[in-house]
Amino acid sequence: MGGFVEAVLERVRKARAGLTAALATESPYEVAVAQGELEDALRLARMHDIDPGEGALEG
């Protein structure tokens, strides 16, 4: 797996973890920011035909 693919997958993993953490805070702002980051990461993965793995949310 290339370095770019690994970086995109890591970005998706971090964004998913960030969304989980934001949901725990119950802050609408934090959740919105985290959802945006995850949507951006998933969009980037799709643009480059990278499978983000299970649990991918549609952005």
PyMOL CGO cylinders between C-alpha atoms (Angstrom):
from pymol import cmd
from pymol.cgo import CYLINDER

trace = [
    CYLINDER, 0.00, 0.00, 0.00, 1.38, 3.37, -0.99, 0.3, 1, 1, 1, 1, 1, 1,
    CYLINDER, 1.38, 3.37, -0.99, 2.13, 6.21, 1.37, 0.3, 1, 1, 1, 1, 1, 1,
    CYLINDER, 2.13, 6.21, 1.37, -0.72, 8.33, 0.02, 0.3, 1, 1, 1, 1, 1, 1,
    CYLINDER, -0.72, 8.33, 0.02, -3.26, 5.53, 0.54, 0.3, 1, 1, 1, 1, 1, 1,
    CYLINDER, -3.26, 5.53, 0.54, -2.01, 4.97, 4.08, 0.3, 1, 1, 1, 1, 1, 1,
    CYLINDER, -2.01, 4.97, 4.08, -2.27, 8.70, 4.81, 0.3, 1, 1, 1, 1, 1, 1,
    CYLINDER, -2.27, 8.70, 4.81, -5.84, 8.88, 3.51, 0.3, 1, 1, 1, 1, 1, 1,
    CYLINDER, -5.84, 8.88, 3.51, -6.87, 5.83, 5.53, 0.3, 1, 1, 1, 1, 1, 1,
    CYLINDER, -6.87, 5.83, 5.53, -5.26, 7.30, 8.64, 0.3, 1, 1, 1, 1, 1, 1,
    CYLINDER, -5.26, 7.30, 8.64, -7.12, 10.56, 8.05, 0.3, 1, 1, 1, 1, 1, 1,
    CYLINDER, -7.12, 10.56, 8.05, -10.40, 8.61, 7.86, 0.3, 1, 1, 1, 1, 1, 1,
    CYLINDER, -10.40, 8.61, 7.86, -9.57, 6.69, 11.06, 0.3, 1, 1, 1, 1, 1, 1,
    CYLINDER, -9.57, 6.69, 11.06, -8.74, 9.92, 12.92, 0.3, 1, 1, 1, 1, 1, 1,
    CYLINDER, -8.74, 9.92, 12.92, -11.87, 11.62, 11.64, 0.3, 1, 1, 1, 1, 1, 1,
    CYLINDER, -11.87, 11.62, 11.64, -14.03, 8.71, 12.80, 0.3, 1, 1, 1, 1, 1, 1,
    CYLINDER, -14.03, 8.71, 12.80, -12.38, 8.82, 16.23, 0.3, 1, 1, 1, 1, 1, 1,
    CYLINDER, -12.38, 8.82, 16.23, -12.90, 12.57, 16.33, 0.3, 1, 1, 1, 1, 1, 1,
    CYLINDER, -12.90, 12.57, 16.33, -16.58, 12.17, 15.57, 0.3, 1, 1, 1, 1, 1, 1,
    CYLINDER, -16.58, 12.17, 15.57, -16.95, 9.57, 18.30, 0.3, 1, 1, 1, 1, 1, 1,
    CYLINDER, -16.95, 9.57, 18.30, -15.28, 11.91, 20.78, 0.3, 1, 1, 1, 1, 1, 1,
    CYLINDER, -15.28, 11.91, 20.78, -17.40, 14.86, 19.64, 0.3, 1, 1, 1, 1, 1, 1,
    CYLINDER, -17.40, 14.86, 19.64, -20.60, 12.87, 20.07, 0.3, 1, 1, 1, 1, 1, 1,
    CYLINDER, -20.60, 12.87, 20.07, -19.57, 12.14, 23.64, 0.3, 1, 1, 1, 1, 1, 1,
    CYLINDER, -19.57, 12.14, 23.64, -19.30, 15.87, 24.36, 0.3, 1, 1, 1, 1, 1, 1,
    CYLINDER, -19.30, 15.87, 24.36, -22.88, 16.44, 23.20, 0.3, 1, 1, 1, 1, 1, 1,
    CYLINDER, -22.88, 16.44, 23.20, -21.74, 19.76, 21.73, 0.3, 1, 1, 1, 1, 1, 1,
    CYLINDER, -21.74, 19.76, 21.73, -23.56, 20.49, 18.47, 0.3, 1, 1, 1, 1, 1, 1,
    CYLINDER, -23.56, 20.49, 18.47, -20.64, 22.60, 17.27, 0.3, 1, 1, 1, 1, 1, 1,
    CYLINDER, -20.64, 22.60, 17.27, -18.03, 19.92, 17.97, 0.3, 1, 1, 1, 1, 1, 1,
    CYLINDER, -18.03, 19.92, 17.97, -20.21, 17.29, 16.28, 0.3, 1, 1, 1, 1, 1, 1,
    CYLINDER, -20.21, 17.29, 16.28, -20.71, 19.48, 13.21, 0.3, 1, 1, 1, 1, 1, 1,
    CYLINDER, -20.71, 19.48, 13.21, -16.98, 20.13, 12.87, 0.3, 1, 1, 1, 1, 1, 1,
    CYLINDER, -16.98, 20.13, 12.87, -16.15, 16.44, 13.32, 0.3, 1, 1, 1, 1, 1, 1,
    CYLINDER, -16.15, 16.44, 13.32, -18.80, 15.41, 10.78, 0.3, 1, 1, 1, 1, 1, 1,
    CYLINDER, -18.80, 15.41, 10.78, -17.33, 17.84, 8.29, 0.3, 1, 1, 1, 1, 1, 1,
    CYLINDER, -17.33, 17.84, 8.29, -13.84, 16.44, 8.80, 0.3, 1, 1, 1, 1, 1, 1,
    CYLINDER, -13.84, 16.44, 8.80, -15.11, 12.89, 8.30, 0.3, 1, 1, 1, 1, 1, 1,
    CYLINDER, -15.11, 12.89, 8.30, -17.05, 13.86, 5.18, 0.3, 1, 1, 1, 1, 1, 1,
    CYLINDER, -17.05, 13.86, 5.18, -13.92, 15.51, 3.75, 0.3, 1, 1, 1, 1, 1, 1,
    CYLINDER, -13.92, 15.51, 3.75, -11.78, 12.46, 4.50, 0.3, 1, 1, 1, 1, 1, 1,
    CYLINDER, -11.78, 12.46, 4.50, -14.32, 10.09, 2.95, 0.3, 1, 1, 1, 1, 1, 1,
    CYLINDER, -14.32, 10.09, 2.95, -14.68, 12.33, -0.12, 0.3, 1, 1, 1, 1, 1, 1,
    CYLINDER, -14.68, 12.33, -0.12, -10.92, 12.28, -0.60, 0.3, 1, 1, 1, 1, 1, 1,
    CYLINDER, -10.92, 12.28, -0.60, -10.89, 8.49, -0.33, 0.3, 1, 1, 1, 1, 1, 1,
    CYLINDER, -10.89, 8.49, -0.33, -13.69, 8.15, -2.88, 0.3, 1, 1, 1, 1, 1, 1,
    CYLINDER, -13.69, 8.15, -2.88, -11.97, 10.55, -5.29, 0.3, 1, 1, 1, 1, 1, 1,
    CYLINDER, -11.97, 10.55, -5.29, -8.94, 8.26, -5.34, 0.3, 1, 1, 1, 1, 1, 1,
    CYLINDER, -8.94, 8.26, -5.34, -10.85, 4.95, -5.32, 0.3, 1, 1, 1, 1, 1, 1,
    CYLINDER, -10.85, 4.95, -5.32, -9.65, 4.10, -1.81, 0.3, 1, 1, 1, 1, 1, 1,
    CYLINDER, -9.65, 4.10, -1.81, -11.90, 1.82, 0.22, 0.3, 1, 1, 1, 1, 1, 1,
    CYLINDER, -11.90, 1.82, 0.22, -12.25, 3.50, 3.64, 0.3, 1, 1, 1, 1, 1, 1,
    CYLINDER, -12.25, 3.50, 3.64, -13.35, 0.24, 5.22, 0.3, 1, 1, 1, 1, 1, 1,
    CYLINDER, -13.35, 0.24, 5.22, -16.42, -0.72, 7.14, 0.3, 1, 1, 1, 1, 1, 1,
    CYLINDER, -16.42, -0.72, 7.14, -18.51, 1.90, 8.82, 0.3, 1, 1, 1, 1, 1, 1,
    CYLINDER, -18.51, 1.90, 8.82, -17.91, 4.47, 6.14, 0.3, 1, 1, 1, 1, 1, 1,
    CYLINDER, -17.91, 4.47, 6.14, -20.52, 7.15, 6.39, 0.3, 1, 1, 1, 1, 1, 1,
    CYLINDER, -20.52, 7.15, 6.39, -21.81, 8.78, 3.26, 0.3, 1, 1, 1, 1, 1, 1,
    CYLINDER, -21.81, 8.78, 3.26, -20.68, 12.36, 3.08, 0.3, 1, 1, 1, 1, 1, 1,
]
cmd.load_cgo(trace, "trace")
